Amino acid sequence: MRVDIYRRAESDQRHSYLAVPEGRLIPEEATNTDWASEARGVEGGAQAELLGKYAIDGLEQQIAEKGYAITSLNGRVNDGA
C-alpha cells in the first residue's frame, strides 16, 4: 500500500503525521487541522521502513478502520534541531 503523508506542527517543535492512501483526500473528520504535504507515494505495509520516522503505529489497521492513519499523542516527532 502506498500512502501520502501530511504533517502539522505541534508545541515544542514537535510534529504529528497523517497518512492517507495514495491519491485520496484527507477524510472530513481530519480536515479541521492545517495539514501540510510531507511526502507522496510512500510505500507502506510490509515495506514500510521509511514510515518509521513518522511514528505512525498500525498503519494498515488505522486506514482500514477510519480511512487514514495518524501519529499517536505519545508518538509525536521532535523535529527541532
N, CA and C atoms as a LAMMPS dump frame, in Angstrom:
ITEM: TIMESTEP
0
ITEM: NUMBER OF ATOMS
243
ITEM: BOX BOUNDS ff ff ff
-5.0000000000000000e+02 5.0000000000000000e+02
-5.0000000000000000e+02 5.0000000000000000e+02
-5.0000000000000000e+02 5.0000000000000000e+02
ITEM: ATOMS id mol type element x y z
1 1 1 N 0.847 -1.177 0
2 1 2 C 0 0 0
3 1 3 C 0.887 1.234 0
4 2 1 N 0.585 2.126 -0.888
5 2 2 C 1.324 3.39 -0.95
6 2 3 C 0.451 4.467 -0.326
7 3 1 N 1.103 5.373 0.413
8 3 2 C 0.371 6.42 1.125
9 3 3 C 0.984 7.786 0.876
10 4 1 N 0.162 8.806 1.049
11 4 2 C 0.628 10.193 1.042
12 4 3 C 0.697 10.626 2.505
13 5 1 N 1.74 11.351 2.863
14 5 2 C 1.981 11.768 4.246
15 5 3 C 1.8 13.279 4.364
16 6 1 N 1.126 13.682 5.419
17 6 2 C 0.936 15.1 5.745
18 6 3 C 1.445 15.329 7.159
19 7 1 N 1.838 16.573 7.461
20 7 2 C 2.299 16.864 8.82
21 7 3 C 1.677 18.158 9.307
22 8 1 N 1.624 18.267 10.643
23 8 2 C 1.159 19.507 11.271
24 8 3 C 2.066 19.787 12.455
25 9 1 N 2.3 21.062 12.673
26 9 2 C 3.147 21.485 13.783
27 9 3 C 2.386 21.353 15.099
28 10 1 N 3.1 20.913 16.101
29 10 2 C 2.58 20.824 17.461
30 10 3 C 3.458 21.728 18.329
31 11 1 N 3.252 21.707 19.611
32 11 2 C 4.082 22.507 20.505
33 11 3 C 5.475 21.89 20.65
34 12 1 N 6.414 22.65 21.163
35 12 2 C 7.776 22.191 21.448
36 12 3 C 8.492 21.6 20.233
37 13 1 N 8.329 22.21 19.074
38 13 2 C 8.982 21.778 17.835
39 13 3 C 8.674 20.331 17.482
40 14 1 N 7.502 19.86 17.841
41 14 2 C 7.075 18.505 17.501
42 14 3 C 6.084 18.558 16.35
43 15 1 N 5.954 17.425 15.661
44 15 2 C 5.013 17.305 14.555
45 15 3 C 4.224 16.015 14.688
46 16 1 N 2.99 16.069 14.227
47 16 2 C 2.169 14.882 14.067
48 16 3 C 2.083 14.611 12.574
49 17 1 N 1.899 13.344 12.225
50 17 2 C 1.824 12.958 10.824
51 17 3 C 0.538 12.2 10.554
52 18 1 N 0.022 12.372 9.356
53 18 2 C -1.209 11.749 8.901
54 18 3 C -0.901 11.042 7.593
55 19 1 N -1.355 9.799 7.457
56 19 2 C -1.168 9.04 6.223
57 19 3 C -2.533 8.695 5.643
58 20 1 N -2.684 8.899 4.355
59 20 2 C -3.894 8.501 3.632
60 20 3 C -3.454 7.692 2.418
61 21 1 N -4.293 6.766 1.952
62 21 2 C -3.927 6.019 0.749
63 21 3 C -3.582 6.978 -0.393
64 22 1 N -2.579 6.629 -1.141
65 22 2 C -2.067 7.489 -2.212
66 22 3 C -3.186 8.011 -3.107
67 23 1 N -3.192 9.325 -3.321
68 23 2 C -4.137 9.958 -4.217
69 23 3 C -5.489 10.296 -3.606
70 24 1 N -5.748 9.863 -2.385
71 24 2 C -7.03 10.16 -1.746
72 24 3 C -6.932 11.458 -0.951
73 25 1 N -8.069 12.094 -0.766
74 25 2 C -8.141 13.31 0.037
75 25 3 C -8.146 12.961 1.519
76 26 1 N -7.746 13.915 2.345
77 26 2 C -7.83 13.739 3.789
78 26 3 C -9.312 13.644 4.144
79 27 1 N -9.723 12.617 4.898
80 27 2 C -11.136 12.489 5.275
81 27 3 C -11.634 13.711 6.047
82 28 1 N -12.93 14.003 5.91
83 28 2 C -13.526 15.197 6.512
84 28 3 C -13.222 15.362 7.992
85 29 1 N -13.285 14.269 8.76
86 29 2 C -13.084 14.404 10.204
87 29 3 C -11.659 14.826 10.581
88 30 1 N -10.737 14.761 9.627
89 30 2 C -9.353 15.155 9.897
90 30 3 C -8.979 16.465 9.212
91 31 1 N -9.904 17.114 8.528
92 31 2 C -9.561 18.327 7.788
93 31 3 C -9.674 19.597 8.622
94 32 1 N -10.041 19.482 9.896
95 32 2 C -10.181 20.67 10.737
96 32 3 C -8.83 21.173 11.239
97 33 1 N -7.757 20.575 10.81
98 33 2 C -6.411 20.967 11.209
99 33 3 C -5.619 21.302 9.952
100 34 1 N -4.68 22.213 10.074
101 34 2 C -3.85 22.586 8.932
102 34 3 C -2.763 21.536 8.697
103 35 1 N -2.979 20.713 7.701
104 35 2 C -2 19.689 7.331
105 35 3 C -1.221 20.175 6.117
106 36 1 N 0.081 20.002 6.145
107 36 2 C 0.943 20.347 5.014
108 36 3 C 1.464 19.065 4.386
109 37 1 N 1.561 19.041 3.078
110 37 2 C 2.074 17.863 2.396
111 37 3 C 3.525 17.61 2.797
112 38 1 N 3.831 16.37 3.127
113 38 2 C 5.178 15.972 3.55
114 38 3 C 5.825 15.052 2.507
115 39 1 N 5.095 14.037 2.047
116 39 2 C 5.653 13.067 1.097
117 39 3 C 4.507 12.407 0.334
118 40 1 N 4.769 12.03 -0.884
119 40 2 C 3.753 11.388 -1.726
120 40 3 C 4.222 10.004 -2.142
121 41 1 N 3.302 9.063 -2.174
122 41 2 C 3.598 7.73 -2.688
123 41 3 C 4.606 6.951 -1.877
124 42 1 N 4.575 7.105 -0.552
125 42 2 C 5.494 6.37 0.323
126 42 3 C 4.97 4.947 0.479
127 43 1 N 5.847 3.98 0.374
128 43 2 C 5.45 2.581 0.496
129 43 3 C 5.109 2.26 1.94
130 44 1 N 3.94 1.678 2.158
131 44 2 C 3.507 1.28 3.499
132 44 3 C 3.507 -0.234 3.619
133 45 1 N 2.834 -0.744 4.625
134 45 2 C 2.721 -2.187 4.817
135 45 3 C 4.047 -2.83 5.139
136 46 1 N 4.279 -4.002 4.557
137 46 2 C 5.477 -4.785 4.864
138 46 3 C 6.762 -4.076 4.441
139 47 1 N 6.674 -3.141 3.51
140 47 2 C 7.852 -2.424 3.019
141 47 3 C 7.977 -1.034 3.637
142 48 1 N 7.493 -0.846 4.835
143 48 2 C 7.333 0.487 5.409
144 48 3 C 8.534 0.998 6.198
145 49 1 N 9.738 0.668 5.801
146 49 2 C 10.914 1.136 6.547
147 49 3 C 10.921 2.66 6.692
148 50 1 N 10.554 3.372 5.644
149 50 2 C 10.584 4.831 5.679
150 50 3 C 9.51 5.428 6.596
151 51 1 N 8.448 4.691 6.866
152 51 2 C 7.373 5.229 7.696
153 51 3 C 7.759 5.317 9.167
154 52 1 N 8.796 4.643 9.595
155 52 2 C 9.21 4.677 10.994
156 52 3 C 9.472 6.087 11.495
157 53 1 N 9.994 6.94 10.656
158 53 2 C 10.299 8.301 11.093
159 53 3 C 9.055 9.128 11.359
160 54 1 N 7.885 8.655 10.901
161 54 2 C 6.635 9.379 11.119
162 54 3 C 5.885 8.892 12.36
163 55 1 N 6.36 7.846 13.007
164 55 2 C 5.78 7.312 14.253
165 55 3 C 4.281 7.017 14.12
166 56 1 N 3.909 6.413 12.998
167 56 2 C 2.51 6.024 12.787
168 56 3 C 2.417 4.525 13.038
169 57 1 N 1.85 4.159 14.165
170 57 2 C 1.703 2.749 14.521
171 57 3 C 0.44 2.168 13.91
172 58 1 N 0.502 0.905 13.489
173 58 2 C -0.666 0.218 12.966
174 58 3 C -1.248 0.875 11.728
175 59 1 N -0.396 1.258 10.81
176 59 2 C -0.809 1.984 9.606
177 59 3 C -1.987 1.322 8.904
178 60 1 N -1.833 0.072 8.514
179 60 2 C -2.881 -0.601 7.747
180 60 3 C -4.161 -0.757 8.555
181 61 1 N -4.031 -1.061 9.842
182 61 2 C -5.209 -1.217 10.697
183 61 3 C -5.956 0.106 10.84
184 62 1 N -5.222 1.191 11.09
185 62 2 C -5.869 2.5 11.208
186 62 3 C -6.586 2.886 9.916
187 63 1 N -5.93 2.669 8.776
188 63 2 C -6.538 3.022 7.494
189 63 3 C -7.787 2.176 7.254
190 64 1 N -7.744 0.891 7.595
191 64 2 C -8.913 0.026 7.418
192 64 3 C -10.08 0.493 8.289
193 65 1 N -9.769 0.97 9.501
194 65 2 C -10.819 1.379 10.429
195 65 3 C -11.406 2.745 10.12
196 66 1 N -10.561 3.711 9.732
197 66 2 C -11.069 5.079 9.592
198 66 3 C -10.676 5.795 8.308
199 67 1 N -9.934 5.13 7.439
200 67 2 C -9.581 5.734 6.154
201 67 3 C -8.304 6.549 6.179
202 68 1 N -7.684 6.682 7.339
203 68 2 C -6.403 7.381 7.478
204 68 3 C -5.693 6.831 8.704
205 69 1 N -4.419 7.158 8.832
206 69 2 C -3.63 6.761 9.998
207 69 3 C -2.919 8.005 10.507
208 70 1 N -2.756 8.082 11.814
209 70 2 C -2.188 9.283 12.415
210 70 3 C -1.216 8.917 13.532
211 71 1 N -0.237 9.771 13.736
212 71 2 C 0.702 9.625 14.831
213 71 3 C -0.06 9.665 16.147
214 72 1 N 0.284 8.786 17.088
215 72 2 C -0.367 8.826 18.386
216 72 3 C 0.111 10.039 19.169
217 73 1 N -0.641 10.427 20.18
218 73 2 C -0.237 11.58 21.006
219 73 3 C 1.144 11.392 21.597
220 74 1 N 1.468 10.172 22.015
221 74 2 C 2.785 9.906 22.608
222 74 3 C 3.872 9.739 21.561
223 75 1 N 3.49 9.597 20.28
224 75 2 C 4.474 9.359 19.239
225 75 3 C 4.869 10.594 18.471
226 76 1 N 4.402 11.747 18.861
227 76 2 C 4.74 12.973 18.128
228 76 3 C 6.245 13.111 18.008
229 77 1 N 6.675 13.5 16.841
230 77 2 C 8.095 13.502 16.489
231 77 3 C 8.707 14.875 16.755
232 78 1 N 9.848 14.886 17.463
233 78 2 C 10.569 16.123 17.709
234 78 3 C 11.476 16.397 16.538
235 79 1 N 11.145 17.425 15.786
236 79 2 C 11.925 17.78 14.601
237 79 3 C 12.846 18.956 14.854
238 80 1 N 12.97 19.364 16.092
239 80 2 C 13.825 20.518 16.419
240 80 3 C 15.289 20.197 16.249
241 81 1 N 16.045 21.189 15.951
242 81 2 C 17.484 20.972 15.748
243 81 3 C 18.245 21.368 16.985
